[in-house]
């Protein structure tokens, strides 16, 4: 899966290099028709246009349909869409916690090639507000924007809106959908997915790196009856910021690993998770796939000059059997996870999605969990999968912070899926933003080029970045929703 992501990136960069070569070859021809002093301004204009409108890493055509198939437990509900208003075609009971997914066929207008197209979701404020009852006011609805969900520029195909949290409005017949820089065609299709409240279960969050648990599931684990968090790696590589402080590569890797190990234990305290239920395993970043290929071998850090996990476990309050030798091997990782599962006895395990999330450490984390469960005396009821990275679209979730999250791109027919969506109230979103702001790796200053690109996109393309922090994850992760995909777990035979 990681190789697919690398292939797409390499193909994208190759196309850009070819485009630059063609541009260089075209300059002499342009010079025949344009005075030479106009060429530098034209090149600057082309670069600005690229940064503002064409620099997204979108590795598929926005004109294709998403290829979702939902699990048989998803109930299709008949709806009527007329004059922009979505209503249920039959009297159907909806619970406030139901996951509601609406398939819509979107067609971007010409403005949707340059500004992000999306769907505005509004409710009939008069109809839903008890203060207006009997007031004698006009029956005309007062539509109030509640959410907007954003899609790819030049979108032309079936996409999946997330209507979770709008059950009351939908029951009352007061849900209005309006395309922004796009239009909706045909009749939408609505699915309801009923789930138990996983916040009432014992959770084990599996985070390949410090901050993965917060990015994917802070809202969930901060409300859970009991939460355990296990972070697999120290995240000690990519140390340019620390080397600029005058540290050597080894010193920088070790201090970064210690800081992120501290983050993995300390930040969950903000959500009420005791330090004794957060465990840092101290394996090395981007080395999990190599460990998986040679399970008995010790795989050292790429940059920290270490072949021992114990320096990054110093903040743990839970002793593990592998503390005796600190060998960074796959066998030890699987044994650690099995020991933690037996200790935590989770009813729900939350981990990266094996198909959506291509990060090599995330893929390996899922394999390690399944191997650990294969030999464990304790088995969970459910696995909840998340995706902090995608193969094909680096901007997902698209749109602004504090808005909803539509379902991610899915371009190939896969096994049926069952989404579960948790709605986060504004105060919970703020707490999540503050948790991310405590993560050292998310507070690094942006390079000048990215800062300039963001300024151009804000000015010319209307994109706004939140004030929470500069890192892109403050936009991606601080949202109305947290999206998971449920897998009912059956003990391996």
Buried (B, 14 or more C-beta within 10 A) or exposed (E): BBEEBEEBEEEEEEEEEEEEEEEEEEEEEBEEEEEEEEEEEEEEEEEBBBBBBBEBEBBEEBEBEBEBEBBEEBEEBEBEBEEBBBBBEEEBEBEEBBBBBBBBBBBBBEEBBBBBBBBBBBBBBBBBEEEEEEEEEEEEBBBBEBBBBBBBBBBBBBBBBBBBBBBEBBBBBBBBBBBBBBBBEEEBBBBBBEBBEBBEBBBBBBBBBBBBBBBBBBBBBBBBEBBBBBBBBBBBBBBEBBBEEEBEBBBBBBBBBBBBBBBBBBBBEBBEBEBEBBBBBBBBBBBBBBBBEEEEEBBBBBBBEBEBBBBBBEBBEBEBEBBEEBBBBBBBBBBBBBBBBEBBBBBBBBBBBBBBBBBBBBBBBBBBBBBBBEEBEBBBBBBBBBBBBBBBBBBBBBBBBBBBBBBBBBBEEEEEBBBBBBBBEEEBBBBBBBBBBBBBBBEBEBEEEEEEBBEBBEEBBEBEBBEBBBBBBBBBBBBBBBBBBBBEBEEEE
